[in-house]
Amino acid sequence: MRRLPDILIAPVVRLALAEDLGRAGDVTAMACIPEDARMTAAFVARKSGVLAGVDAVRLAVLALDPQARIDVRLNDGDALAPGAVLAVVEANARAFLSAERTALNLVGRLSGVATLTQAYVQAVKGTGARIADTRKTTPGLRALEKHAVACGGGMNHRFGLDDAILIKDNHVAVCGGAAEAVRRARAFAPHLMKVEVEVDGLDQLDDVLALIDEGAAPDVIMLDNFSLADLRTAVDRVAGRIVLEASGGVDLTTVRAIAETGVDVISVGALTHSAPVLDIGLDAL
């Protein structure tokens, strides 16, 4: 599994630590723990899942104790069983206890995203459809959460407003139609930028497909809240000429049936906005 560069993770970790330390630092640790005390502890999975965010653990500890010794035992993307040891840390006790919650918050959150993503990926296995995330991410955590999706076997949709053109229903309304919006996007887009348009019915789909003869068709069509029957009809009409993405009404009870209609991609906002935190704890050794 690819790793995120530390330069992307460190600002998030430092902001979270600063939020926790407040104006005076960890007064509990200062009151109870001798300044030179040291401790060793392990980050341990309490439940099964997929690991993501182990580098956030490392950076949180090192931010408060640069001399800490960290033995990372597992990598992002690895399967976790109850009792699995992610990392063992030996560090200044005050610093370690001050960093504990930030480290656990981030690794638990990100591992939860990876674990939920894997459940969706497994649900569509064998269909040919791929599971993608959305921009429905926690503000400030987008790069980390999208990395977690990749750790779970999903793929990333656009990262922001600047790396792909995605024409949604409100864009269509302002432009006066989906086809006109796509024409404008095609005229604007440089050669490396893809264009996707959302359609909400078969009539709108047909308007967009007519652009194929003009040489102005989008790269991707998003079929928003289509019924299963309409998804199958859309797949037949497109006949592999344009990538089809299904969205809306997707959960673990519906995703398999959606995938079996023949769409190429299923985007799921729940991967990042509704993933439960994976239970990971810290055990003193």
C-alpha positions as CSV (number, residue, x, y, z in Angstrom):
1,M,0.0,0.0,0.0
2,R,1.3,3.4,-0.9
3,R,2.2,5.8,1.9
4,L,1.1,9.4,2.3
5,P,4.1,11.8,2.6
6,D,4.7,13.0,6.2
7,I,4.3,16.6,5.0
8,L,0.6,15.9,4.3
9,I,0.0,14.2,7.7
10,A,2.1,16.3,10.0
11,P,0.0,19.6,9.8
12,V,-3.2,17.6,10.7
13,V,-1.4,15.9,13.6
14,R,0.0,19.2,14.9
15,L,-3.4,21.0,14.7
16,A,-5.0,18.1,16.6
17,L,-2.3,18.2,19.3
18,A,-2.6,22.0,19.6
19,E,-6.4,21.7,20.0
20,D,-5.9,19.1,22.8
21,L,-3.0,20.8,24.6
22,G,-4.9,24.1,24.7
23,R,-3.3,27.1,26.4
24,A,-1.4,25.3,29.3
25,G,-0.5,21.9,28.0
26,D,-1.4,18.6,29.6
27,V,-1.9,19.6,33.2
28,T,-2.8,16.1,34.3
29,A,0.4,14.7,33.0
30,M,2.4,17.5,34.6
31,A,0.7,17.1,37.9
32,C,1.0,13.3,38.2
33,I,3.9,12.1,36.1
34,P,7.6,12.9,36.9
35,E,9.3,14.9,34.3
36,D,11.9,12.3,33.4
37,A,9.6,9.2,33.7
38,R,9.4,6.9,30.7
39,M,6.9,4.3,29.6
40,T,6.4,1.6,27.0
41,A,3.0,0.9,25.5
42,A,1.5,-0.8,22.5
43,F,-1.3,0.3,20.1
44,V,-3.6,-2.7,19.9
45,A,-6.6,-3.4,17.7
46,R,-9.7,-4.4,19.7
47,K,-11.7,-5.5,16.7
48,S,-11.1,-6.9,13.2
49,G,-10.7,-4.4,10.4
50,V,-8.2,-2.7,8.0
51,L,-5.4,-0.5,9.3
52,A,-5.0,3.1,8.1
53,G,-3.3,5.9,9.8
54,V,-0.3,4.3,11.4
55,D,1.9,7.2,10.3
56,A,-0.3,9.6,12.2
57,V,0.5,7.6,15.4
58,R,4.2,7.8,14.7
59,L,4.1,11.6,14.0
60,A,1.9,12.4,17.0
61,V,4.3,10.7,19.4
62,L,7.4,12.2,17.7
63,A,5.9,15.7,17.7
64,L,6.0,15.7,21.5
65,D,9.0,13.5,22.1
66,P,11.4,13.6,19.1
67,Q,13.6,11.0,20.9
68,A,10.9,8.4,21.2
69,R,11.5,4.9,19.9
70,I,8.7,3.6,17.7
71,D,8.5,0.0,16.4
72,V,5.8,0.0,13.7
73,R,4.6,-3.6,13.4
74,L,1.9,-3.3,10.7
75,N,1.4,-1.1,7.7
76,D,-1.6,0.7,6.3
77,G,-3.7,-1.7,4.3
78,D,-2.9,-4.6,6.5
79,A,-5.7,-6.7,8.0
80,L,-6.3,-6.4,11.7
81,A,-7.5,-9.1,14.1
82,P,-8.5,-8.4,17.7
83,G,-5.2,-8.2,19.7
84,A,-3.1,-7.2,16.7
85,V,-0.2,-4.9,17.7
86,L,0.1,-1.9,15.3
87,A,3.1,-0.3,17.0
88,V,5.1,-0.4,20.2
89,V,6.4,2.9,21.6
90,E,9.0,3.7,24.2
91,A,8.9,7.4,25.1
92,N,8.9,10.1,27.8
93,A,5.7,9.3,29.8
94,R,4.4,12.9,29.9
95,A,4.8,13.4,26.2
96,F,3.4,10.0,25.3
97,L,0.3,10.4,27.4
98,S,-0.3,13.8,25.9
99,A,-0.1,12.4,22.4
100,E,-2.2,9.3,23.1
101,R,-5.7,10.7,22.3
102,T,-4.6,12.4,19.1
103,A,-2.9,9.3,17.9
104,L,-5.9,7.1,18.7
105,N,-8.4,9.5,17.3
106,L,-6.7,9.6,13.9
107,V,-5.8,5.9,13.6
108,G,-9.3,4.8,14.8
109,R,-11.0,7.2,12.4
110,L,-8.9,6.3,9.4
111,S,-9.0,2.5,10.1
112,G,-12.8,2.8,10.3
113,V,-12.9,4.3,6.8
114,A,-10.6,1.6,5.4
115,T,-12.7,-1.1,7.1
116,L,-16.0,0.1,5.8
117,T,-14.5,0.6,2.3
118,Q,-13.3,-3.0,2.3
119,A,-16.9,-4.2,3.2
120,Y,-18.2,-2.4,0.1
121,V,-15.4,-3.7,-2.1
122,Q,-16.1,-7.2,-1.0
123,A,-19.9,-6.7,-1.6
124,V,-19.3,-6.1,-5.3
125,K,-16.5,-8.6,-5.8
126,G,-16.8,-10.3,-9.2
127,T,-19.1,-7.7,-10.8
128,G,-16.5,-5.5,-12.4
129,A,-17.8,-2.4,-10.7
130,R,-15.4,-0.4,-8.6
131,I,-16.1,1.5,-5.4
132,A,-15.2,5.2,-5.2
133,D,-15.3,7.8,-2.5
134,T,-16.7,11.4,-2.8
135,R,-15.8,14.9,-1.5
136,K,-18.0,14.2,1.6
137,T,-15.0,14.2,3.9
138,T,-14.2,15.6,7.3
139,P,-12.9,19.2,6.7
140,G,-9.1,19.1,7.0
141,L,-8.9,15.3,6.7
142,R,-9.5,14.8,3.0
143,A,-6.1,13.5,2.0
144,L,-6.0,11.2,5.0
145,E,-9.5,9.9,4.6
146,K,-9.1,9.3,0.8
147,H,-5.8,7.5,1.6
148,A,-7.8,5.3,4.0
149,V,-10.3,4.5,1.2
150,A,-7.4,3.3,-0.9
151,C,-6.2,1.2,2.0
152,G,-9.6,-0.5,2.0
153,G,-9.4,-1.3,-1.7
154,G,-11.5,1.6,-3.0
155,M,-10.5,4.2,-5.5
156,N,-10.5,8.0,-5.1
157,H,-12.9,10.3,-6.9
158,R,-11.7,13.8,-7.5
159,F,-9.8,15.4,-4.6
160,G,-11.2,18.9,-4.9
161,L,-12.9,21.4,-7.2
162,D,-9.7,21.9,-9.2
163,D,-8.7,18.5,-10.5
164,A,-11.8,17.5,-12.6
165,I,-14.9,19.0,-13.9
166,L,-18.1,17.5,-12.4
167,I,-21.3,19.0,-13.6
168,K,-24.0,18.6,-11.0
169,D,-27.7,19.2,-11.2
170,N,-27.4,22.9,-10.1
171,H,-24.8,23.6,-12.8
172,V,-27.2,22.0,-15.3
173,A,-30.0,24.2,-14.1
174,V,-28.0,27.4,-14.5
175,C,-26.7,26.4,-17.9
176,G,-30.1,25.5,-19.2
177,G,-29.4,21.8,-19.9
178,A,-26.9,19.0,-19.4
179,A,-25.7,18.9,-23.0
180,E,-25.1,22.6,-23.0
181,A,-23.1,22.4,-19.7
182,V,-21.0,19.6,-21.2
183,R,-20.3,21.6,-24.3
184,R,-19.1,24.5,-22.2
185,A,-17.0,22.2,-20.1
186,R,-15.4,20.6,-23.1
187,A,-14.5,24.0,-24.5
188,F,-12.9,25.0,-21.2
189,A,-11.1,21.8,-20.2
190,P,-7.4,21.3,-20.9
191,H,-6.4,18.0,-22.4
192,L,-5.6,16.3,-19.1
193,M,-8.8,17.2,-17.3
194,K,-11.7,14.9,-17.4
195,V,-15.4,16.0,-17.6
196,E,-18.2,14.2,-15.8
197,V,-21.9,15.1,-15.9
198,E,-24.7,14.1,-13.5
199,V,-28.0,13.1,-15.1
200,D,-31.2,12.3,-13.2
201,G,-33.2,10.5,-15.8
202,L,-33.0,8.6,-19.1
203,D,-34.2,11.6,-21.2
204,Q,-31.3,13.7,-19.8
205,L,-29.0,10.7,-20.5
206,D,-30.1,10.7,-24.2
207,D,-29.4,14.4,-24.5
208,V,-25.8,13.8,-23.3
209,L,-25.3,10.8,-25.5
210,A,-26.2,12.9,-28.5
211,L,-23.0,14.8,-27.9
212,I,-21.0,11.7,-29.1
213,D,-21.8,12.6,-32.7
214,E,-20.5,16.2,-32.0
215,G,-17.2,14.9,-30.5
216,A,-18.1,16.7,-27.3
217,A,-19.2,13.8,-25.1
218,P,-18.2,13.7,-21.4
219,D,-15.7,11.2,-20.1
220,V,-18.0,10.0,-17.4
221,I,-21.8,10.1,-16.8
222,M,-23.1,9.9,-13.2
223,L,-26.5,8.2,-13.0
224,D,-28.0,9.9,-9.9
225,N,-30.6,8.0,-8.0
226,F,-31.6,5.8,-10.9
227,S,-33.7,2.7,-10.3
228,L,-32.2,-0.7,-11.0
229,A,-34.2,-1.0,-14.2
230,D,-33.1,2.4,-15.4
231,L,-29.5,1.7,-14.6
232,R,-29.7,-1.4,-16.7
233,T,-31.3,0.6,-19.6
234,A,-28.6,3.2,-19.3
235,V,-25.8,0.6,-19.5
236,D,-27.4,-0.9,-22.6
237,R,-27.8,2.6,-24.3
238,V,-24.2,3.6,-23.5
239,A,-22.8,0.3,-24.6
240,G,-19.4,0.9,-23.1
241,R,-18.8,4.1,-25.0
242,I,-18.6,6.3,-21.8
243,V,-17.7,5.4,-18.2
244,L,-20.9,5.1,-16.1
245,E,-20.9,6.0,-12.4
246,A,-23.9,5.2,-10.2
247,S,-24.6,7.3,-7.1
248,G,-27.4,7.8,-4.6
249,G,-29.3,5.3,-2.5
250,V,-26.1,3.2,-2.0
251,D,-25.6,1.2,1.1
252,L,-24.3,-2.3,1.9
253,T,-27.8,-3.8,1.3
254,T,-28.1,-2.2,-2.2
255,V,-24.6,-2.0,-3.6
256,R,-24.4,-5.5,-5.0
257,A,-27.6,-5.1,-7.0
258,I,-26.4,-1.8,-8.3
259,A,-23.1,-3.3,-9.4
260,E,-24.9,-6.2,-11.2
261,T,-26.5,-3.7,-13.5
262,G,-23.2,-3.3,-15.3
263,V,-22.1,0.2,-14.2
264,D,-18.4,0.8,-14.0
265,V,-18.1,2.8,-10.8
266,I,-20.3,3.2,-7.7
267,S,-19.6,6.3,-5.6
268,V,-20.4,6.1,-1.9
269,G,-20.4,9.1,0.4
270,A,-20.8,6.9,3.4
271,L,-17.3,5.7,3.1
272,T,-16.1,8.9,4.7
273,H,-19.1,10.6,6.2
274,S,-20.5,7.6,8.0
275,A,-17.7,5.1,8.8
276,P,-17.7,4.0,12.4
277,V,-14.4,4.4,14.3
278,L,-12.5,1.2,14.6
279,D,-11.7,0.4,18.2
280,I,-8.0,0.7,18.8
281,G,-6.5,1.1,22.3
282,L,-3.2,1.7,24.0
283,D,-1.9,-0.9,26.4
284,A,0.9,-0.1,28.8
285,L,3.7,-2.8,28.8
